[in-house]
Amino acid sequence: MIELDVQGPSKNVNLRIEDLNKALLSNIPDVLLDLLEVAAYVYCADQRISRGSDKLTDHGRKWRRSLHFTIPLRQPDLWDSDAVSTALRDTLGFLSDDAYSFDFVKATKPLAERSLYFPNLVDGTFVPDDIALFSGGVDSFAGAVEDVIGNGKKMVLVGHHSATKVFSVQKELIDGLQKMGAGRNIFYVSVNVTNTGAKVTEYTQRTRSFLFASLALVVARMFGKDEFTFYENGVVGLNIPIAKDVLGARATRTTHPKVVQGFEAIFSALLDREVSVKTPYQWLTKREVTEKIRQYNCGHLLSKTSSCTRPKTWTKHRRHCGACSQCIDRRFGVLAAGMGELDPADGYELDLLLGDRSLERDIRMAVAYVKFSQTFSSLTKVGFISEHPQITSALRFLPGLSADEARDKIYDLYRRHAQDVLDVIRGGLQAHADELVRGELPAGSLLSMCFSRGHIDIPPPSGYDQKVKDFMDGLGKPVCEFAVDADAGRILFKGGFFLEGTNFKLVQALLDNHRIGKKAAAEIAYVAPSALADALSIDEQSLRQQIARLKKAVNETLPAALGIVLEFIENKQREGYRLNPELREVSKGDL
């Protein structure tokens, strides 16, 4: 158990939103102060509770955590409502791959005054057209450039930072835009949320986007707005894992369509008004987003942006490690856009194409990134979903698109992305052909591996035994777990989906054979149609109709909600029906 306090003598969570207009402070209601505190607690707890070490074995066993919060609030009854609590648990669970539960209690002592969280208030007025998150990376800067310079909008840019180096990046970019004459159209709000007096042990921080979104909503409401913008390219937002050790929330889900709709549901329920989260770069690749910076004559500021997740490694002239996934993604996008001269290679500790990635921690991510694009370039639309079933979790959360239309747009997005990556590799091979032929480049560089093998593979982790490899392979494939609530007459699944009534009775009639086969590690026997119909007191024609209805209910929910595609009930001619052997029964508590 850990204790977090955003105020008072035992304060160990810092929350500061600076440089807001004095006149706006009176516009913030208690529910938004509660939101600030809930988001800060979730984010800081995420940092302080480890998922394990950097070893894949530990990550595999310890990745998913069970987190319970007891939080004193000004309006706990509102947070306890089904609409808010369900959306909060489901969205955070999908966002971070953890299980969340909350007890919201009435505060027994006075909570923080508004002024505590809003130091350095400024005079003056600013009437914005939009509110947007501003991290200082390529995507958020491109969005600010397009809206402020290209569209002439007046923008409030909300910049969260947990390190002074990140704040310096944001401030430098704002100053650069102001020097271009855009100063009157920009209102920059600096936000600092950090653990104080405690060591950060977990750096994946997948709940950051909930904190970002909460901060943006608070600022938006202070300016009288019901919407705000995330600038992030669609390849990152859709979260197709590029390797088996980048699973689930190990790849970011910041603007995954399901997460975006989850944020909208939480905020709309809290405020009892419709809140909209805009993601204008949903259908753009990193290259296409990066090109916008040059399109609006801000290419000279590209090198000032920073995408690296390891600010502790930064130096005065080098803000990118070159090894983390964000650095790799950024560099491929920049080179694919033909803007390498505006973002010099010496700004990276490790060169994307020429750097020696012999260390396992450096080579796996880069090799997986290229291999993903090589593999994807040969996929058909039909093969796309079967190869990447995780994408089904996004299909029903894209407004205005049918599932087929959404699939086609996502396929085309990744096709363009894969082409960009392979174009960069081809260009590098041509530019360095002589050095490659003479063997002058490090054997551990991406170009050397592509040149010598044509098609590269992710090297196996050194020293891992077969058991661990099998474990990770199994983890890479979604498992459909269910639990039986006999008292309520329900078959339960993650995410709140359940089967009841005649569907429950049908599954229950197949359970004995399923359990016997699982216990004996043997083939699961089929139940003859006549025997199954008799058990349900219906005829065989009605049985077939009932099975079809159950399959339809499952197939409409599990692929989109959990990324799981499977035949729930299997049928074998002349033998009958059985539950899919890949189904795994667990207890209600484990579920």
N, C-alpha and C positions, 0 to 999 in steps of 0.2 A: 504494500500500500504506500502511496505517496500523497503528500499534502501539498496542494497548490493554492496560493493566495495572491490575488491581484491587487490587494490593498491591505492596510493595517500593519501592525508591528512585525508580523511574520511574512510580509510580502516577499514572494520569490518569482513572481511573473510580472514583467514590465510591459505596460501597454500605454503607448503615447501616440496621439494623432496630432501633428503639429501644423501650424500655419493656416488654420481655418479662420474664417471671418468671425469676429466677435458676435455679430448679429445672428449668426446661424446656430449658435450654441443652444438657444432657447427652443429650437425646432426639434430637438431629439427627445422622443418619448422613452419611458422606462423600458418598454419591450426591446428597444434597440440597444440600450445599455446592457440589458440581460444578454442579448445576442453577442455583443462584444466580449463579454466575460465567458460565455459558453465557448465561443470560437477560440479564444485565447487559451482556455483550459485544455480543450481538445488538442490544439496544436502543440502546446508545451508538453503535455503528457506523451504525445506521439514521439517527441524528441527524447524523452527521458526513459522510455520503456523499450529495451532492446529487443530486436527480432533474432538475435544471435550474432555470430561473428561473420566475417567476410567469406568464410568457407561455405561452399555450396551445401555440404552435409548439414551444417547448422542451420543455414537458411531454409533448407528443405523441411527440417523438423520443427523449427521454431518460428517460421515466418508469420503465421496467423496467430494473433493475440486475442484474448478476451478481455475487454476493457469495461469497467463499470465506474460510473461517475455519480457522486452525490454533490449537487451544486445548489447553494442557497441563492434564490433569485427574488426579484421584486414581484414578478407575476408568475409563480410556479404553475398555477392552474392552467394557464394558457399553454405552457410548454408540455404539460401532461395530457393535453387533448390528443385524441387519436390522430388527427390530421397532422399535427406538428411532430409528435413523438415517433410515429411510424415513418414519416418521410425522413426524419433526422437519422434514425437507426439504419434504414435501408440505404440511404445515400452515402452515409459515412462508411457503412459496411462494404458497399461496392467500391467506393473510392479507395479504401485502404486495405481491403481484404481481411478486416478484423471483425469481431463480433462486439457490438456496442449495446450497453444498457445504461439507463439513466434513472436516478431519483432526483426530482426537482423539489426542493423544500422551500418553505417561506423563510426568508432571512430573519434571524432573531436579533440582529443588531443592525444599526443603520449602515446601508451600503454606500459606496462611493458617490460623491457628488459629481455632477457632469464635468466640472472644471478639472477634476483630478486627471482625467484621460486626455484633456485638450489644452496643453500648455502652449505658450507662444501664440496667442490669438492675435490676429492682425485686423487693422481697420480697412474700410473700403468695401465695395460690393463687386460681385462677379456673377453674371447670369449665364450659365453654360448651356450649350446645346446637348452635351452628353457627358457621361462619367465613364472613365475607362481605367482598367488596371495597367500599371506601368512598372515593369520589372527592370527595365534597362537592357533586356535582351533584344535580339534581332526582330522578333515578331511584334513585341509591344512597341518598339521604336518605329517600325514600319507602319503600324496602325496609327500612331500619333502623327507621323509625317503625312500620311494620306489624308487623315481627317482635318488636321490643323492647316497644313499648307495646300494640299490638293483640293479639299472640300471647303476650306475657309471656316471650319467650325470653331466655336469656342469650347474648349475641352478642360474638364477637371481630370488631372492625371493622378491617380492614387498609387503611390510607390511604397510598397512594404519592403523593409529591410531588417535583417537580424545582424548585420555586420556593417561597420563604417565604410568598408571598401565598396560594398554594394550601393550604399547611399551616395558615395562619391561618383559612382558610375551614373546613377540616375541624375544627379545634380549637373554633372558635366554635359549630359545630353540635353537637359532642359536649357542650360546656358547656351548650348550650340544653336538650338532652335530660336532662342530669343535674339541671338546675334543675327539671325536671318530675317528678323523683323516680325517674328511670330509671337513675341512676348505678350502682347495684349490678348491673345487668344488662348493662353495657357494659364491654368491655375494649378500649381503642383502641391499636393498634400503628402507630406512625409509621415510614414507610419512605422513605428518600431514596436515589435512584439517579440520578447525574448524571455528565456529562463534566466534568472539571476541567482547567483550563489549555488548553482547546480551544474554538473557536467552533462553535456549533451552526449548521449550514447547511441542514438539512432539517427542516421543521416538521410534515410529514404524520405521521411517527412511527407507522406502521401496526403495528409490532411491540410497541407498548406493552402490548397485551392479553396477549401471551405473557409479558412481564415481570410484569404484574399477576397472571396465573394462577400463575406459578411462585412468586411471593412468597406468595400465598394458600395454595398447597400446602405450602410449607415451614412456615408458621405452623400450618396445620391438622394436619400430622403431629406438630409439637411438642406439640400438645394431644391427640394420639391420634386424630385424625379422618381419614377417607378421602374427604371431600367438602367442597366449599365452594360459595359462591353468588355469581353475577354478577347484580346487579339492573340490567337494561337493557330498555327497551321493545322490542317485536318489530319495529317499523317500522325502527328504527335497526339492529337486529341482522341483518335479512334483506337489507339492502344493495341495494335496487333503485335504480340511478343515476337521479337526477332530471333530469340533463342530460348531453349528450354529453361535456362537459368534466369530469363527475364520474363517471368510469368505474372499473370494477374496484375496486381498493383505494383509489381517491381518495375513495370513500365508505367509511366505517368498516366493518370486518368483525369487530368485537370479539366479539360473541356470535352470529355466523352459525352455524347448526347444524353445518355442516361443520367449522368451526374448533373448536367445543365438543367434537365427537367426536374431533377431532385432538388436542386437549389431553388428553382422557381416555386416548387411545391412548398418547401419549408418557409420561404420568405412570404409567399402569398398567404399561407395559413396564419403566420404570425401577425401580419399587418391587416388581414382581412381585406386585401385589395390585390389586384393582379400585378405581379412583379415579373418583368421580362429580363432574361439574360441573353445578350446578343453575342454571336460568334461569327463575325463577318468573314473570317478566313477559313471557315469549315471545309471548303472545297478547294483550297489552295495548297500546293506543296511548299516546302521550305524555299526552293528556288524562286517560285512565283512570288512569295512574300518578300524575299530579299530584293528582288528586282524593283519593288515599289520604292525602295530607298533611293535608288538611282533615278527612277522615273521622276521623282520630285526634287531632284538636284541636291540630295543630302548624302551622296556617296562619301563625301569627305568625313562624315561622322560615323560611318559604319565601324571603323576600327575602335571607336569609343564605346560601342556596345559590348556587353559581356554576357555570355551564355553559360559559363563554366559553373559547375556545382561545387568546386573546391576552392573557395576564396582564400583559404589559408595558404595555398600554394602560390598566390599571385605575387608578382613583384611590380615595381613602378612601371615597367615597360612591357610586362607580360601578364595578361589577364586570363590566359587559357592554358589548362594543363594539356589539352590535345588528346587525352585518353578517355575521359568520361563520355557517356553517350551523348550528352548535350553538345560537347565540343565537336564530336565526330559528325553529328547531324548538322551543326552549324557550318562546319568547314565544307562538307559536301554541297550544301545549299549555296554557299558563297561561290565556290568554284564552278558549280553548274550554271550559276548566273553570270559567269565571266567577270566576276568582281574581285578576283584574287589580289589584284594590285591595290585595292582599297582596303584590304584586310590582310596585311603582310604576314607571311609565314613565321617571321621571327616573333610574332606576338603569341605563338604557341610553344609550350615547352616541348611538345612532341609533334613533329610534322605529320600531317595526315597520311601522305603517300610515301614519304621517304624515311620517316622516323623508324628507329629500331624498336619493334614491339615484342622483343623476345620474352620479356617478363609476361607470365601468364595473365596477370591482372590487366595488362595493356592490350594483349593480343586478342582475347576472346571477344570482347565487345566489337572491335573493329572488323574482325573476320566475320562475325555473325551478321554485322550490318551489310557487308558486301554480299555474303552468301544469300541472305534474304532476298536481295534484289535480283541476283542471278536466278534464283529459283522462281521468284514471282514472274519474271519476264517470260517464262514458258507456261504459265498457268492460264487455263481458259476460265471463263466466267463460271462455268459449272464446277470446275476443280477448285476455284477460289474459296467457296464456302466450305467444301469438304476438307480442304487443307487448313483453313483458318476458321473453325467453327466459332471462335470467340467473337467474330464480327457480328454474329447474329444478335448479340446483346445490344447492338446499336440500331438495328433495323426499324424497330417500332417507335423509336424516340426521335425520328427525324420528321418534323411536321411537314405536311403537304406532299409527302412521298409515300408511295406504296412500298411494300417490302422489296419487290423486284426493282423498282426505280432506285431505291436506296442502295441496293446491292450493286446495280450497274454504276452508279455514281462513285461508290466507294472503290469498286474495282478499277474504274478509270483513274481515280485519284492515285491509287497505289501503282498503277501501270506507269503513270507519268513520273512518279517518284523513283521507281525502279530504273526507268530510262535515264533520269538525271544522274543517279549514282553510277550506272554503267558508263555513261558518257564521260564522267570525270575520270574513271579508271582508264578508259580508252585514251583519253587525252593525255593522261600521265604516262601511259606506256609509250605513246608516240614521242612525247617530249623528252623522255629519258631512255630511249631505245639503246643508244650507244653505251650508256652507263650500265644498263641491264645486261647487254651482251658481254661486256667486259667484266661483269661481276663486281662492279664497284659500289653497288647499293647494299645496305645491310640485308642479310637473309631474312631477318624478321620484319622487314618493311612490307607494307601492303602490296606495293608494286612488284617486289621480288617474288612474293608468293603468287600473285596473279600471272606474272611472266613465266615462272618456272612450271606452273601446274595448270594454267588456263582456267581452272575452276578450283576455288579454295574451300577448305573444310575447317570447321572449328576444331582446334586441337583439343584432345581430351585433357582434363585436368590431371596433372601429374600426381601419382601416388594414391589415386582414389581406387578403391577396390570395386569389384563387379556389383557388389550389393548396393553401393551408393549410386552407381550408374543406373541400375535397375530402378532404384527409388526415384531418381530424378526423371527417368523416362515415364514412370507411372504418374508422377506429379504433373507432367506436361499434358496429360490427357484428362479432360474434365471428368469427374466422377459424379454420378447422380446418386445422392444419398436421400433416404426417406426414413421417416419414423412412423410408428403406428400409435395413434391415440385411440385405444379401444373404447374408453369411456365416452369420448365425444363422437366416436364413429367417424374418424378422419384419418387419411393418409397425408402426412405432413411433409413439405419440402422447404428448403431454404427460400427466403424472400417472401414468406407468407402464403405461398400457393398451397392448396390442399384439395384432396378429393374426398367427397362425402356422398351419403345417400347410396344410390345403386352402384356408383363407381367404387365406393369404399367396399361394398359387399363383393363386387367382382374381384378386386385386388385381394381381399381377405380369403376368397375361395382358392386363390392361386398361391397363397403364402406358405402353406404347409410344405408343398414340394420345393419351393424356393429355399426355405429354411433348412430342410433336410439335406438338399444338395450342397448348400453352402457349408453346413456343419461337417459334412463328410468330405468336402473338397472334391465332390463328384459331379457328374453331369446332372443338371436339373431336369427332372422328369416332366413331361408334358401331361396335362389333364385333358382327357378325351372330351370332345364337345358335348356328348350326351351326359357325361358325368358332371361337367361344369354347369350345363343347363339345369340339371336336376338339383344341384346344390343351390341354385339361385331361384328355383321354382318357376322357370320360364322355358319356352321352347327354343330350339336351336336358331330359328330365324331371329327371334328377339335377342338371343345371345349375340349373334353377329352384329346386330344393330347397336347393342349396348357397347360392345368392344370398339366399334367404329367411333361412337360418340366419346368414349374415354380417350382413345388415341388422339382425336381432334382436340379435346380439351388440353391434353398434355403437350401436343405439338404446337399449339398456339401460345404456350406460356414458357416452357422450359428453355427452348432455344434463345428467346429474346431475353428472359430474365437471368438465366444462369450460363448461357453459352453452351448448352448441352443439347446435342442432337442424337437421339437414339430411338429405336423401336421399343416402346415401353412394354408392350405385350407381343411376344413372338408367336407365330403360327406355323406349324409344320403339317403338311398334308398327311392325312391318315393317322396322325398322332395327337393333334390338338393344340392346346395353348399353354404358355408358361410366361412368367415374368422374365424380362431380359436378364440374363446371368450377370450383366455388368452393373445392375442395380445393387446398391449396398444399403442394407438396413442398419440403422443406428438408433440409439435411445433418443428420446425427446430432448434430454439435457445436452447430449453431444451435438444434436442438430442445431 
